[in-house]
Amino acid sequence: MKLKIRFIEAVLALTVCYSIDTMYEGLEFLLDFKKTIAYFDKLDELTKAFRHLARKARALEPRPDHQIGCYLADLTAEIKKTHMSKFQLGEIRVLLSTDAAGMGCDISDVLRVVQFRFPRDITVLAQRLGRAARNPSLQGSGILVYPRTDNRRLNTMDATLKDWVLWNNPL
């Protein structure tokens, strides 16, 4: 069996939020409303991020707070289908998600994928960031956002992911 690997040119970046108190402020760059999927491993953090971003978006004109959506396993199948359809059509520009928008999510015009905090291993990060710029004519970006306090997790994370993080962001 041959394995085909398609190289997607993408810009990878690490964004460090300097404290837990300001970590949701570290996501405010999403309010430029480029088509983005932001992945969260913890539902409570996704909820807090959604509330923070929606509150900030309400201050913008015209009312773009409806351009931020959530995609979670806990939602009904009908709501998930509606949110994904709106995201595909561009009515929702920033989709905050858990793993629920993982497999089978093949939207070619996603410009940016954000991973909030360190994922469990490098394969999860690669799979998520690989959702950016599936259309070969686009250049996407992958961004790993984490609070400085997450550096404690370096000792317990996958060795390959740890090497990648340290290579891109020496402590």
HUURRA-V477139 format. One record per pair of residues at least 12 apart in sequence whose C-alpha atoms are under 10 Angstrom apart, sorted by the first residue. I is the first residue (numbers start at 1). J is the second residue. D is the distance in Angstrom with one decimal. If there is no record, write none. Layout:
i=I j=J d=D
i=I j=J d=D
This chain:
i=7 j=130 d=9.6
i=7 j=136 d=9.8
i=8 j=130 d=7.7
i=8 j=131 d=9.8
i=8 j=132 d=8.6
i=8 j=133 d=7.5
i=8 j=134 d=7.6
i=8 j=135 d=9.2
i=8 j=136 d=7.4
i=8 j=138 d=9.5
i=8 j=139 d=8.3
i=8 j=140 d=8.6
i=9 j=130 d=9.8
i=9 j=132 d=9.5
i=9 j=133 d=8.3
i=9 j=134 d=9.9
i=9 j=136 d=8.6
i=9 j=138 d=8.9
i=9 j=139 d=6.5
i=9 j=140 d=7.4
i=9 j=141 d=8.7
i=10 j=111 d=9.5
i=10 j=112 d=9.2
i=10 j=129 d=8.9
i=10 j=130 d=8.7
i=10 j=132 d=7.7
i=10 j=133 d=7.7
i=10 j=138 d=9.2
i=10 j=139 d=5.9
i=10 j=140 d=5.0
i=10 j=141 d=5.2
i=10 j=142 d=6.9
i=11 j=112 d=9.2
i=11 j=129 d=10.0
i=11 j=132 d=9.8
i=11 j=139 d=7.8
i=11 j=140 d=6.4
i=11 j=141 d=4.5
i=11 j=142 d=6.1
i=11 j=143 d=8.2
i=12 j=112 d=9.8
i=12 j=113 d=9.6
i=12 j=114 d=9.9
i=12 j=129 d=8.5
i=12 j=140 d=8.8
i=12 j=141 d=5.7
i=12 j=142 d=4.7
i=12 j=143 d=5.8
i=12 j=144 d=8.0
i=12 j=168 d=9.2
i=13 j=114 d=9.5
i=13 j=141 d=7.7
i=13 j=142 d=6.3
i=13 j=143 d=4.8
i=13 j=144 d=6.4
i=13 j=145 d=8.6
i=13 j=168 d=8.0
i=13 j=169 d=9.3
i=14 j=114 d=9.7
i=14 j=115 d=9.6
i=14 j=142 d=8.6
i=14 j=143 d=5.7
i=14 j=144 d=4.9
i=14 j=145 d=6.1
i=14 j=146 d=8.0
i=14 j=165 d=8.1
i=14 j=168 d=7.3
i=14 j=169 d=7.2
i=15 j=27 d=9.4
i=15 j=114 d=9.9
i=15 j=116 d=9.6
i=15 j=117 d=9.9
i=15 j=143 d=6.9
i=15 j=144 d=6.0
i=15 j=145 d=4.7
i=15 j=146 d=6.6
i=15 j=147 d=8.5
i=15 j=148 d=9.6
i=15 j=169 d=9.3
i=16 j=117 d=9.6
i=16 j=144 d=8.3
i=16 j=145 d=5.9
i=16 j=146 d=5.3
i=16 j=147 d=5.6
i=16 j=148 d=6.1
i=16 j=149 d=9.6
i=16 j=150 d=9.6
i=16 j=169 d=9.2
i=17 j=145 d=7.1
i=17 j=146 d=6.0
i=17 j=147 d=4.4
i=17 j=148 d=6.0
i=17 j=149 d=8.9
i=17 j=150 d=9.8
i=18 j=146 d=8.6
i=18 j=147 d=5.6
i=18 j=148 d=5.2
i=18 j=149 d=7.8
i=19 j=146 d=9.3
i=19 j=147 d=5.7
i=19 j=148 d=6.2
i=19 j=149 d=7.0
i=19 j=150 d=9.7
i=20 j=146 d=9.2
i=20 j=147 d=6.1
i=20 j=148 d=8.0
i=20 j=149 d=7.4
i=20 j=150 d=9.4
i=21 j=147 d=9.2
i=22 j=147 d=8.5
i=23 j=45 d=9.9
i=23 j=49 d=8.8
i=23 j=116 d=9.5
i=23 j=117 d=9.8
i=23 j=145 d=8.5
i=23 j=146 d=7.5
i=23 j=147 d=6.1
i=23 j=148 d=9.3
i=24 j=45 d=8.8
i=24 j=46 d=9.7
i=24 j=48 d=7.7
i=24 j=49 d=5.6
i=24 j=50 d=9.0
i=24 j=51 d=9.5
i=24 j=52 d=6.7
i=24 j=53 d=7.9
i=24 j=116 d=9.7
i=24 j=145 d=9.8
i=24 j=146 d=9.9
i=24 j=147 d=9.5
i=25 j=49 d=8.6
i=25 j=52 d=7.8
i=25 j=53 d=8.3
i=25 j=56 d=9.5
i=26 j=49 d=9.8
i=26 j=116 d=9.9
i=26 j=145 d=7.6
i=26 j=146 d=8.7
i=26 j=147 d=8.8
i=27 j=49 d=7.7
i=27 j=50 d=9.9
i=27 j=52 d=9.0
i=27 j=53 d=7.7
i=27 j=114 d=9.2
i=27 j=116 d=8.8
i=27 j=145 d=7.9
i=28 j=49 d=9.4
i=28 j=52 d=8.7
i=28 j=53 d=6.6
i=28 j=56 d=8.0
i=28 j=57 d=9.1
i=29 j=53 d=9.7
i=30 j=53 d=8.2
i=30 j=57 d=9.9
i=30 j=68 d=9.4
i=30 j=93 d=9.2
i=30 j=94 d=7.1
i=30 j=95 d=10.0
i=30 j=112 d=9.3
i=30 j=114 d=9.3
i=31 j=53 d=7.4
i=31 j=54 d=9.2
i=31 j=56 d=8.2
i=31 j=57 d=6.8
i=31 j=60 d=9.2
i=31 j=64 d=8.7
i=31 j=65 d=9.1
i=31 j=67 d=9.4
i=31 j=68 d=8.9
i=31 j=93 d=9.3
i=31 j=94 d=8.3
i=32 j=57 d=9.8
i=32 j=64 d=10.0
i=32 j=93 d=9.4
i=32 j=94 d=9.4
i=33 j=57 d=9.9
i=33 j=64 d=8.5
i=33 j=65 d=10.0
i=33 j=67 d=7.6
i=33 j=68 d=8.4
i=33 j=90 d=10.0
i=33 j=92 d=8.9
i=33 j=93 d=5.6
i=33 j=94 d=6.3
i=34 j=90 d=9.7
i=34 j=93 d=6.3
i=34 j=94 d=7.2
i=34 j=110 d=8.2
i=34 j=111 d=6.6
i=34 j=112 d=7.2
i=35 j=67 d=9.7
i=35 j=87 d=8.3
i=35 j=88 d=9.4
i=35 j=90 d=7.4
i=35 j=91 d=9.8
i=35 j=92 d=8.1
i=35 j=93 d=4.7
i=35 j=94 d=5.8
i=35 j=95 d=8.1
i=35 j=109 d=7.4
i=35 j=110 d=5.2
i=35 j=111 d=5.4
i=35 j=112 d=6.4
i=35 j=113 d=8.7
i=35 j=132 d=9.4
i=35 j=140 d=9.9
i=36 j=68 d=9.6
i=36 j=87 d=9.2
i=36 j=92 d=9.3
i=36 j=93 d=6.3
i=36 j=94 d=4.8
i=36 j=95 d=6.2
i=36 j=96 d=8.3
i=36 j=109 d=9.3
i=36 j=110 d=5.8
i=36 j=111 d=6.1
i=36 j=112 d=4.7
i=36 j=113 d=5.5
i=36 j=114 d=7.3
i=36 j=131 d=9.7
i=36 j=132 d=8.2
i=36 j=140 d=9.7
i=36 j=141 d=9.4
i=36 j=142 d=9.7
i=37 j=69 d=9.7
i=37 j=70 d=9.6
i=37 j=71 d=9.7
i=37 j=87 d=9.4
i=37 j=93 d=8.5
i=37 j=94 d=6.0
i=37 j=95 d=4.8
i=37 j=96 d=5.9
i=37 j=97 d=7.0
i=37 j=98 d=9.9
i=37 j=101 d=8.7
i=37 j=110 d=7.3
i=37 j=111 d=8.7
i=37 j=112 d=6.6
i=37 j=113 d=4.9
i=37 j=114 d=6.3
i=37 j=115 d=8.6
i=37 j=128 d=8.9
i=37 j=129 d=9.2
i=37 j=131 d=8.4
i=37 j=132 d=8.4
i=37 j=142 d=9.8
i=38 j=70 d=9.5
i=38 j=94 d=7.4
i=38 j=95 d=6.2
i=38 j=96 d=4.8
i=38 j=97 d=6.0
i=38 j=98 d=8.4
i=38 j=101 d=9.9
i=38 j=112 d=8.3
i=38 j=113 d=5.7
i=38 j=114 d=4.4
i=38 j=115 d=5.8
i=38 j=116 d=7.0
i=38 j=128 d=9.1
i=38 j=129 d=9.6
i=38 j=142 d=9.7
i=38 j=143 d=9.1
i=38 j=144 d=9.6
i=38 j=145 d=9.8
i=39 j=71 d=9.7
i=39 j=95 d=8.5
i=39 j=96 d=6.1
i=39 j=97 d=5.0
i=39 j=98 d=5.5
i=39 j=99 d=7.2
i=39 j=100 d=9.5
i=39 j=101 d=8.5
i=39 j=102 d=9.1
i=39 j=113 d=7.7
i=39 j=114 d=6.1
i=39 j=115 d=4.9
i=39 j=116 d=6.0
i=39 j=117 d=9.0
i=39 j=119 d=9.3
i=39 j=125 d=9.6
i=39 j=128 d=7.7
i=39 j=129 d=9.4
i=39 j=144 d=9.6
i=40 j=96 d=7.4
i=40 j=97 d=6.1
i=40 j=98 d=5.1
i=40 j=99 d=7.7
i=40 j=114 d=8.8
i=40 j=115 d=6.5
i=40 j=116 d=5.4
i=40 j=117 d=7.4
i=40 j=118 d=9.4
i=40 j=119 d=8.6
i=41 j=97 d=8.6
i=41 j=98 d=5.9
i=41 j=99 d=7.3
i=41 j=115 d=8.7
i=41 j=116 d=7.6
i=41 j=117 d=7.9
i=41 j=118 d=8.7
i=41 j=119 d=7.2
i=41 j=120 d=8.9
i=42 j=97 d=9.7
i=42 j=98 d=7.4
i=42 j=99 d=9.8
i=42 j=116 d=9.3
i=42 j=117 d=9.5
i=43 j=72 d=8.2
i=43 j=73 d=9.8
i=43 j=74 d=9.8
i=43 j=97 d=8.7
i=43 j=98 d=7.1
i=45 j=116 d=8.8
i=45 j=117 d=9.9
i=46 j=70 d=8.3
i=46 j=71 d=9.8
i=46 j=72 d=9.4
i=46 j=96 d=6.7
i=46 j=97 d=7.3
i=46 j=98 d=7.8
i=46 j=116 d=8.8
i=47 j=70 d=8.6
i=47 j=96 d=8.9
i=47 j=97 d=9.8
i=49 j=96 d=8.4
i=49 j=116 d=9.8
i=50 j=65 d=9.8
i=50 j=68 d=7.6
i=50 j=69 d=7.9
i=50 j=70 d=7.7
i=50 j=94 d=9.9
i=50 j=95 d=9.5
i=50 j=96 d=7.3
i=51 j=68 d=10.0
i=53 j=65 d=7.9
i=53 j=68 d=8.0
i=53 j=94 d=10.0
i=54 j=66 d=8.0
i=54 j=67 d=9.0
i=54 j=68 d=7.0
i=54 j=69 d=9.3
i=64 j=91 d=9.9
i=64 j=92 d=9.3
i=64 j=93 d=9.3
i=65 j=92 d=9.3
i=65 j=93 d=9.9
i=65 j=94 d=9.8
i=66 j=91 d=8.2
i=66 j=92 d=7.0
i=66 j=93 d=8.9
i=66 j=94 d=9.6
i=67 j=86 d=9.1
i=67 j=87 d=8.7
i=67 j=90 d=8.3
i=67 j=91 d=6.1
i=67 j=92 d=4.2
i=67 j=93 d=5.1
i=67 j=94 d=6.4
i=67 j=95 d=8.4
i=68 j=83 d=9.8
i=68 j=87 d=9.2
i=68 j=91 d=8.9
i=68 j=92 d=5.6
i=68 j=93 d=6.1
i=68 j=94 d=4.8
i=68 j=95 d=6.0
i=68 j=96 d=7.5
i=69 j=83 d=6.8
i=69 j=84 d=9.1
i=69 j=86 d=9.0
i=69 j=87 d=8.1
i=69 j=91 d=9.5
i=69 j=92 d=6.1
i=69 j=93 d=7.9
i=69 j=94 d=6.3
i=69 j=95 d=4.9
i=69 j=96 d=6.1
i=69 j=97 d=8.5
i=70 j=83 d=7.3
i=70 j=84 d=9.2
i=70 j=87 d=10.0
i=70 j=92 d=9.3
i=70 j=94 d=8.4
i=70 j=95 d=5.5
i=70 j=96 d=4.7
i=70 j=97 d=5.7
i=70 j=98 d=8.6
i=70 j=101 d=9.7
i=71 j=83 d=6.9
i=71 j=84 d=7.6
i=71 j=95 d=6.9
i=71 j=96 d=6.3
i=71 j=97 d=4.7
i=71 j=98 d=6.8
i=71 j=99 d=8.8
i=71 j=100 d=6.6
i=71 j=101 d=6.6
i=72 j=96 d=8.5
i=72 j=97 d=5.9
i=72 j=98 d=5.7
i=72 j=99 d=7.7
i=72 j=100 d=5.5
i=72 j=101 d=7.6
i=73 j=97 d=9.0
i=73 j=98 d=7.5
i=73 j=99 d=7.9
i=73 j=100 d=5.3
i=73 j=101 d=8.6
i=74 j=100 d=9.0
i=75 j=100 d=9.7
i=80 j=100 d=9.2
i=80 j=101 d=9.3
i=83 j=95 d=8.4
i=84 j=101 d=8.6
i=84 j=105 d=8.9
i=84 j=107 d=9.7
i=87 j=107 d=8.9
i=87 j=110 d=9.4
i=88 j=105 d=10.0
i=88 j=106 d=9.5
i=88 j=107 d=6.6
i=88 j=108 d=9.0
i=88 j=109 d=8.4
i=88 j=110 d=8.9
i=89 j=107 d=10.0
i=90 j=109 d=9.5
i=90 j=110 d=9.8
i=93 j=110 d=9.1
i=94 j=110 d=9.6
i=94 j=112 d=9.4
i=94 j=113 d=9.7
i=95 j=113 d=9.6
i=96 j=114 d=9.2
i=96 j=115 d=10.0
i=96 j=116 d=10.0
i=97 j=115 d=9.8
i=99 j=124 d=9.6
i=99 j=128 d=9.0
i=101 j=128 d=9.4
i=102 j=124 d=9.6
i=102 j=127 d=8.3
i=102 j=128 d=7.2
i=102 j=131 d=9.0
i=103 j=127 d=9.0
i=103 j=128 d=9.4
i=105 j=128 d=9.9
i=105 j=131 d=7.8
i=106 j=131 d=7.1
i=106 j=132 d=9.5
i=106 j=134 d=7.7
i=107 j=131 d=7.5
i=107 j=132 d=8.5
i=107 j=133 d=8.5
i=107 j=134 d=7.0
i=107 j=135 d=8.5
i=108 j=131 d=7.9
i=108 j=132 d=7.6
i=108 j=133 d=6.0
i=108 j=134 d=4.4
i=108 j=135 d=4.8
i=108 j=136 d=8.5
i=108 j=137 d=9.9
i=108 j=138 d=8.8
i=109 j=131 d=9.2
i=109 j=132 d=7.5
i=109 j=133 d=5.8
i=109 j=134 d=6.6
i=109 j=135 d=6.1
i=109 j=136 d=9.5
i=109 j=137 d=9.4
i=109 j=138 d=7.4
i=109 j=139 d=9.5
i=109 j=140 d=8.8
i=110 j=131 d=7.0
i=110 j=132 d=5.1
i=110 j=133 d=5.5
i=110 j=134 d=7.3
i=110 j=135 d=8.5
i=110 j=138 d=8.9
i=110 j=139 d=9.5
i=110 j=140 d=7.3
i=110 j=141 d=9.2
i=111 j=131 d=8.8
i=111 j=132 d=5.4
i=111 j=133 d=5.5
i=111 j=134 d=8.8
i=111 j=135 d=9.5
i=111 j=138 d=7.4
i=111 j=139 d=6.9
i=111 j=140 d=4.5
i=111 j=141 d=6.4
i=111 j=142 d=8.7
i=112 j=129 d=8.1
i=112 j=130 d=9.8
i=112 j=131 d=8.3
i=112 j=132 d=5.5
i=112 j=133 d=7.5
i=112 j=139 d=8.9
i=112 j=140 d=5.4
i=112 j=141 d=4.8
i=112 j=142 d=5.8
i=112 j=143 d=7.6
i=113 j=128 d=7.1
i=113 j=129 d=5.5
i=113 j=130 d=8.1
i=113 j=131 d=6.8
i=113 j=132 d=5.7
i=113 j=133 d=9.2
i=113 j=140 d=7.9
i=113 j=141 d=6.4
i=113 j=142 d=4.9
i=113 j=143 d=6.3
i=113 j=144 d=8.6
i=114 j=128 d=8.2
i=114 j=129 d=7.2
i=114 j=132 d=9.4
i=114 j=141 d=8.3
i=114 j=142 d=5.8
i=114 j=143 d=4.7
i=114 j=144 d=5.8
i=114 j=145 d=7.1
i=115 j=128 d=7.6
i=115 j=129 d=7.7
i=115 j=142 d=7.8
i=115 j=143 d=6.2
i=115 j=144 d=4.8
i=115 j=145 d=6.1
i=115 j=146 d=8.4
i=116 j=143 d=8.4
i=116 j=144 d=6.1
i=116 j=145 d=4.9
i=116 j=146 d=6.0
i=116 j=147 d=9.1
i=117 j=144 d=6.8
i=117 j=145 d=5.7
i=117 j=146 d=4.4
i=117 j=147 d=7.2
i=117 j=148 d=9.8
i=117 j=150 d=7.3
i=117 j=153 d=9.8
i=118 j=144 d=7.3
i=118 j=145 d=7.9
i=118 j=146 d=6.7
i=118 j=147 d=9.6
i=118 j=150 d=7.6
i=118 j=151 d=9.3
i=118 j=153 d=8.0
i=118 j=154 d=8.9
i=118 j=157 d=8.4
i=118 j=161 d=8.7
i=118 j=162 d=9.5
i=118 j=165 d=9.2
i=119 j=144 d=9.3
i=119 j=157 d=8.5
i=119 j=158 d=9.3
i=119 j=161 d=8.7
i=120 j=153 d=9.8
i=120 j=156 d=9.3
i=120 j=157 d=6.5
i=120 j=158 d=6.9
i=120 j=161 d=8.6
i=121 j=157 d=6.7
i=121 j=158 d=5.1
i=121 j=159 d=8.3
i=121 j=160 d=7.7
i=121 j=161 d=5.9
i=121 j=162 d=8.7
i=122 j=157 d=9.2
i=122 j=158 d=7.0
i=122 j=159 d=8.6
i=122 j=160 d=6.3
i=122 j=161 d=4.7
i=122 j=162 d=8.5
i=122 j=163 d=9.8
i=122 j=164 d=8.3
i=122 j=165 d=9.8
i=123 j=158 d=9.6
i=123 j=160 d=9.3
i=123 j=161 d=8.5
i=124 j=161 d=9.8
i=125 j=142 d=9.3
i=125 j=143 d=9.9
i=125 j=144 d=8.6
i=125 j=161 d=8.4
i=126 j=142 d=9.3
i=126 j=161 d=9.9
i=128 j=142 d=8.6
i=129 j=141 d=7.8
i=129 j=142 d=5.2
i=129 j=143 d=7.8
i=129 j=144 d=9.0
i=130 j=142 d=8.0
i=144 j=165 d=9.4
i=148 j=171 d=9.8
i=151 j=165 d=9.7
i=151 j=166 d=9.9
i=151 j=171 d=8.6
i=154 j=166 d=8.9
